[in-house]
Amino acid sequence: LEAAAQVYLEILERRRQAGSGDLEIAEALTDLGLVQCQLGRRAEGLELLREALEVRSRQAPGSLVEAASLNNLGNYEPDPDRQREYHLAALDIRRRRAPDSVDVAASLNNLGNLAWHQGDLARAEARLEEALSVFERLEPESRFVAGTLGNLALVAADRGDLESAQTSIRRGLDILRELEPDGAFYLRGLATLANILRQQGDPESAERYHREALERAERRAPKSRDVAIALLNLGNIESDRDHFDAARTLYE
């Protein structure tokens, strides 16, 4: 990502020096801003993304590129109320410009996730169900469908409906198993399923899925965050069993 940031910075500087059109400069601002956010330099990234939005709002008001900028800011803005404002504005444009599109579903999914984080489970479920219906129609058996099913599983679990949560996450895992069985989304889906099973009082099945996640994560990237999460989850299982020495070893 550091190399990508340097490349995007050079592109931005060349476009500015060459007097490129404002929308081309906004595209370069967006690319660099997103990479900066992904590198953890959120303040710098948000400044670039806001500049891109300002250009697009001025040069292409009500356009899908303006909606994309609003969506980007909604994803990285730290204030939940501002996040919601950005995502609602993006959804409004997308409904007008491309009413039956994956972009509309993506905005609904973002708003559903935000409502979940804010504890509004009813609104979260309604947004996510609407997003799922669009994704299933336009991109069946896709990562979009699997991701939204995973989000619905988390909402259902928080509502206490563990059976529905398990049904949703298993449907999502069936899709991801075919698409990317060693990918990060599949590993996190395994962890979600395992945690639901743990809540249901089935630690043996929970352990089996956490171990599968650990094995796949170690193959993919031995020192990754996913490996650490799998070890932490396995430690929690051992702690539940009062096997504190085993838990401590996993936590370390």
Salt bridges, closest charged atoms under 4 A:
GLU2 OE2 - ARG41 NH1 3.13
ASP22 OD2 - ARG58 NH2 3.71
GLU27 OE1 - ARG15 NH1 3.48
GLU51 OE2 - ARG16 NH2 2.52
GLU77 OE1 - ARG50 NH2 3.17
GLU85 OE1 - ARG82 NE 3.71
ASP92 OD2 - ARG96 NH2 3.04
ASP100 OD1 - ARG137 NH2 2.13
ASP120 OD2 - ARG123 NE 3.69
GLU125 OE2 - ARG159 NH2 2.94
GLU130 OE2 - ARG95 NH2 3.19
GLU136 OE2 - ARG171 NH2 2.68
ASP161 OD2 - ARG159 NH2 3.88
ASP174 OD1 - ARG177 NH1 2.92
GLU180 OE1 - ARG143 NH2 2.74
ASP182 OD1 - ARG216 NH1 2.99
ASP182 OD1 - ARG219 NH2 3.06
GLU207 OE2 - ARG211 NE 3.10
GLU207 OE1 - ARG241 NH2 2.96
GLU212 OE2 - ARG216 NE 2.99
ASP226 OD1 - ARG188 NE 3.52
ASP226 OD2 - ARG220 NH1 3.57
GLU238 OE2 - ARG241 NH1 3.37
GLU238 OE1 - HIS243 ND1 2.95
ASP240 OD2 - ARG198 NE 2.59
ASP245 OD1 - ARG248 NH1 2.89
